[in-house]
Amino acid sequence: MPHNLVLRSKKRTIPITIVSEEKLPDWHRKLGPFHRKWLSESGFKGKINSFSLLPDVGGGIQRVVFIGGKNSEVWSWSLLASNLPSENYHIESSVDKHTSNDIALGWGLANYEFTKYRKARLNRPKLIWPKRSDKKQIVATLDAIKIVRDLINTPAEDMGPSELALFARSIGKNYTARTRVIVGDSLLKENYPMIHTVGRASDDKPRLIDMRWGKVGPRVTLVGKGVCFDTGGLDIKSAAGMLRMKKDMGGAAHVLGLGSMIMSANLPIRLRILIGAVENAVSGNSYRPLDVLPTRKGITVENANTDAEGRLVLGDCLAEASREKPDLLIDYATLTGASRVAVGIELAALYSNNDQLAKDIEKHSKITSDPVWRLPLYQPYRKMLDSNVADLSSASEGPFGGGITAALFLKEFVDDDIPWAHFDIMAWNTSAKPGRPEGGEAQAMRCVYSLICDRFGF
């Protein structure tokens, strides 16, 4: 996307002065009477993350003053970029590398818009790259977020399992990764029965996307839920419930975005990406409530509800991922409404079988302004998944703890000695905010990239 971050400008650039809350009184006293009067009469209060334009004697913009502080983050700079006049600017103040990166990332994200079906409308200001910012990493991050948002925003008519597989192949080709796609009945031959069962009713055949990159270093495996549209199956959703279901492949979008960040940085790891790409459709061969399904792990699952399909697709992927004993296993899924009720839409619900991993993710979440909230894998709830006819039920009967029981279901397919984190995400902004337009959104992706770099010493 056009991130509006430039190396130089032929035109005059307007300075942005960053003033901390505690230093604001001193800065204010040093202003001339003209600007002090201007700020007073314009009602400028100097609150954190607020800004004001200081005019010159000719009525133009002399400079911008931005009130920064401990609560300034990536989105603070998106707010600035979204509201300043469309001119050229530079950061006048000296800032550390972390703040420089936040400024550049927030500025770039304010320029995102989905333009697959219409021309661009935004006319945002330009910023000279902040001096200490990591240009390569910022561009890679902006590109990855664009991948996630664009994939989620694309309607299912143009982003079914076949198109998702083609896009994954294009990502793999770009980084010389090895991409294998198992299609339709071949899933049964190669023992991915739950992926096949969920997707068999669609005329766009179900797929397993399996991408590998890198030959040395720790094994990092990313698993994404790729339900390209979810009708709910025979337990069909209401019209309102079905409205945004093009976003149900948001987990797949996340692992492709995160994978592109890893490969772009050429991190010395052995990366594997597994995506179950399906459409949960309705036809004469749809799977049914209380059908008993075989699985890649070898256990049987009684299907409690055809609208709880994502965990079935993930189950086969996680079983395959566990076979190689990765050093880190991460999955992303737009899995349950229960987790949305618990933490809302802006927090990624985190479940993990490893306390240290969870703590590290939470630490990097704060560093990157990429919020997550840990919920428990409360083992006593496992009995809610007991079945009288199979090894495991896909969902509990009652309405309580749905996010936890879904995570406990996934846990059955992950070996206990593998550090694993499961993100139950919304992957959608229901209303627009600076840098975060309504529509598809990347969650807990930047924080996991930061975690990977820190965990393995890159």
HELIX and SHEET records of a PDB file:
HELIX    1   1 LEU A   24  LYS A   30  1                                   7    
HELIX    2   2 PRO A   33  GLU A   41  1                                   9    
HELIX    3   3 VAL A   74  ASN A   83  1                                  10    
HELIX    4   4 LYS A   97  LEU A  109  1                                  13    
HELIX    5   5 LYS A  135  ASN A  153  1                                  19    
HELIX    6   6 PRO A  161  ASN A  174  1                                  14    
HELIX    7   7 SER A  186  LYS A  189  1                                   4    
HELIX    8   8 PRO A  193  GLY A  199  1                                   7    
HELIX    9   9 ALA A  239  MET A  242  1                                   4    
HELIX   10  10 MET A  245  MET A  249  5                                   5    
HELIX   11  11 GLY A  250  SER A  264  1                                  15    
HELIX   12  12 GLY A  310  ARG A  323  1                                  14    
HELIX   13  13 GLY A  337  VAL A  343  1                                   7    
HELIX   14  14 ASP A  355  THR A  368  1                                  14    
HELIX   15  15 GLN A  379  LEU A  385  5                                   7    
HELIX   16  16 GLY A  402  LYS A  411  1                                  10    
HELIX   17  17 ARG A  446  ARG A  455  1                                  10    
SHEET    1   A 6 LEU A   5  VAL A   6  0                                        
SHEET    2   A 6 LYS A 126  ILE A 128  1                                        
SHEET    3   A 6 ASN A  88  ILE A  91  1                                        
SHEET    4   A 6 ILE A  14  SER A  20  1                                        
SHEET    5   A 6 ILE A  61  GLY A  68  1                                        
SHEET    6   A 6 PHE A  51  PRO A  55 -1                                        
SHEET    1   B 8 ARG A 178  VAL A 183  0                                        
SHEET    2   B 8 ARG A 207  TRP A 213 -1                                        
SHEET    3   B 8 ARG A 270  ASN A 280 -1                                        
SHEET    4   B 8 ARG A 219  ASP A 230  1                                        
SHEET    5   B 8 LEU A 328  ALA A 333  1                                        
SHEET    6   B 8 TRP A 420  ASP A 424  1                                        
SHEET    7   B 8 ALA A 348  SER A 352 -1                                        
SHEET    8   B 8 VAL A 372  ARG A 374  1                                        
SHEET    1   C 3 VAL A 292  PRO A 294  0                                        
SHEET    2   C 3 THR A 300  GLU A 302 -1                                        
SHEET    3   C 3 LEU A 392  SER A 393  1                                        
SHEET    1   D 2 TRP A 428  ASN A 429  0                                        
SHEET    2   D 2 GLY A 439  GLY A 440 -1                                        
END                                                                             
